[in-house]
Amino acid sequence: MVRARPTGTEPVGPAHKAPQDESPSGEWVEKRTSLVDDAYAAMRANIRDATFAPGYQASEQEIALRLGMSRTPVHEAAIRLQEDGLVRVLPRKGILILALAPDDMREIYDVIIAIEGRAAELVAALPEAERLAAAQDLDALTTAMEEAQGRDDLPAWGEADGAFHAAMIAHARNRRMSRIVQTVNDQSHRARMLTLNLRRNLEASVAEHRTIAQAIRAGDPGPALDAARRHRLRARDELLPLLASYGLKHL
C-alpha cells in the first residue's frame, strides 16, 4: 500500500512523526481521502472529455503536474480508475488511458439495455408522489434536449441526454445498479459524444424519452421497461454500424 506523505509547506522530520503506538488523526485521514477523491474526479473528467485521449500514456508525476496535484493521490486515483476499466497502471511505465473497440461498445450496451429497462420498471412502481416527481425530472431533461437541438448545440444535447439516463437510474434507488451504470457510462461516454455529429435521428431519442416518462407517470412498470429497453436497442443498432462504417476502431 502506498503511504501518503505530508504535502504543502508542512515540515517533514522526526518532530512531526506520530508516535508509533498512535494511528493518524481523523483530520489527516479525511484530508488524504479528499485529495484522492479530487484526483479521481479530475482524472475521470479528463478521460470522459478526451483531454486525456485514448492511448495517452504518461507517468504519474506528469499527470499530477498537469492536474496541479501531488503524485500520491494521483497514484491511488489511478488504481480506482483501473478498477473502472478506464486506465491501466503499468509498473514503472506510468498510466495508460484505455481505448474502446466496437465489441466493447456492444458489451456495454448489453449491460445498459438490461439495467435501464429494470430501472424504468422500478421507477414506474414507486408511490405516486415519487413517481410523478421522477417523471417531471425526466420531462425537464428531455425538454433541455429539444432546446439544445433547436440551437444546434450538440454537446449540450448529449449532456442532457446523459443526465436523463442518470436521473432514471437515480430514481430507481439501487446503489449497486448506480455504480455499475456509472462505470459503463464512463467507458462509453467518448464514443457517444464522438458520434453525435454523425447521428441523424436525434428526434427519435426525444420521442422515446417522452414515452418512458409517460409510462412512469402512469405507473405502468411493464410499458416503462419495454420503452426503456427499445430505446437503448435502437441506439445500439444506430451507433454500432456508424462505428463500423467510419472505421472507428479505437475510441
QUIKA-V826227 format. One record per backbone hydrogen bond with DSSP energy under -1.0 kcal/mol. NH is the residue of the N-H (numbers start at 1). CO is the residue of the C=O. E is the energy in kcal/mol with one decimal. If there is no record, write none. Layout:
BEGIN
NH&CO&E, NH&CO&E
END
This chain:
BEGIN
10&7&-1.1, 16&13&-2.0, 17&14&-1.5, 22&19&-1.9, 29&25&-2.2, 30&26&-2.6, 31&27&-2.2, 32&28&-2.4, 33&29&-2.7, 34&30&-2.3, 35&31&-2.2, 36&32&-2.2, 37&33&-2.5, 38&34&-2.5, 39&35&-2.4, 40&36&-2.7, 41&37&-2.6, 42&38&-2.4, 43&39&-2.6, 44&40&-2.6, 45&41&-2.3, 46&42&-2.1, 47&43&-2.0, 48&44&-2.7, 49&45&-2.1, 50&47&-1.1, 51&46&-1.4, 52&46&-2.4, 55&97&-2.9, 56&53&-2.3, 58&95&-1.9, 63&59&-2.3, 64&60&-2.5, 65&61&-2.3, 66&62&-2.2, 67&63&-1.9, 69&64&-2.9, 75&71&-2.5, 76&72&-2.2, 77&73&-2.5, 78&74&-2.4, 79&75&-1.5, 80&76&-1.5, 81&77&-2.5, 82&78&-2.1, 83&79&-1.6, 84&80&-1.3, 85&82&-1.2, 86&81&-2.4, 88&96&-2.2, 90&94&-3.1, 93&90&-2.4, 94&90&-1.6, 95&58&-3.3, 96&88&-2.6, 97&56&-2.8, 98&86&-2.1, 105&101&-1.7, 106&102&-2.1, 107&103&-2.0, 108&104&-2.5, 109&105&-2.5, 110&106&-1.8, 111&107&-1.7, 112&108&-2.6, 113&109&-3.0, 114&110&-1.4, 115&111&-2.6, 116&112&-2.8, 117&113&-1.3, 118&114&-1.6, 119&115&-2.5, 120&116&-2.5, 121&117&-1.8, 122&118&-2.4, 123&119&-2.5, 124&120&-2.2, 126&123&-1.5, 131&127&-2.7, 132&128&-2.9, 133&129&-1.8, 134&130&-2.1, 135&131&-2.4, 136&132&-2.2, 137&133&-2.1, 138&134&-2.5, 139&135&-2.5, 140&136&-2.2, 141&137&-2.0, 142&138&-2.0, 143&139&-2.4, 144&140&-1.9, 145&141&-1.6, 146&142&-2.2, 147&143&-2.6, 148&144&-2.2, 149&145&-2.5, 150&146&-2.1, 151&147&-1.1, 152&149&-1.6, 153&148&-3.0, 157&153&-2.1, 158&154&-2.9, 159&155&-2.3, 160&156&-2.4, 161&157&-2.4, 162&158&-2.4, 163&159&-2.3, 164&160&-2.0, 165&161&-1.8, 166&162&-2.3, 167&163&-2.5, 168&164&-2.0, 169&165&-1.9, 170&166&-2.5, 171&167&-2.5, 173&170&-1.2, 178&174&-2.3, 179&175&-2.2, 180&176&-2.3, 181&177&-2.5, 182&178&-2.5, 183&179&-1.9, 184&180&-2.2, 185&181&-2.7, 186&182&-2.3, 187&183&-1.8, 188&184&-1.9, 189&185&-1.5, 192&188&-2.1, 193&189&-2.6, 194&190&-2.7, 195&191&-1.7, 198&195&-1.1, 199&195&-1.2, 206&202&-1.5, 207&203&-2.4, 208&204&-2.5, 209&205&-2.3, 210&206&-2.0, 211&207&-1.9, 212&208&-2.1, 213&209&-2.6, 214&210&-2.4, 215&211&-2.1, 216&212&-2.1, 217&213&-2.6, 218&214&-2.2, 219&216&-1.0, 220&215&-2.5, 224&220&-2.1, 225&221&-2.7, 226&222&-2.5, 227&223&-2.6, 228&224&-2.4, 229&225&-2.4, 230&226&-2.6, 231&227&-2.0, 232&228&-1.9, 233&229&-2.2, 234&230&-2.4, 235&231&-2.0, 236&232&-2.4, 237&233&-2.5, 238&234&-1.2, 239&235&-2.7, 240&236&-2.4, 242&238&-1.0, 243&239&-2.2, 244&240&-2.0, 245&241&-2.9, 246&242&-1.9, 247&244&-1.0, 248&243&-2.5, 249&247&-1.2, 251&100&-2.9
END
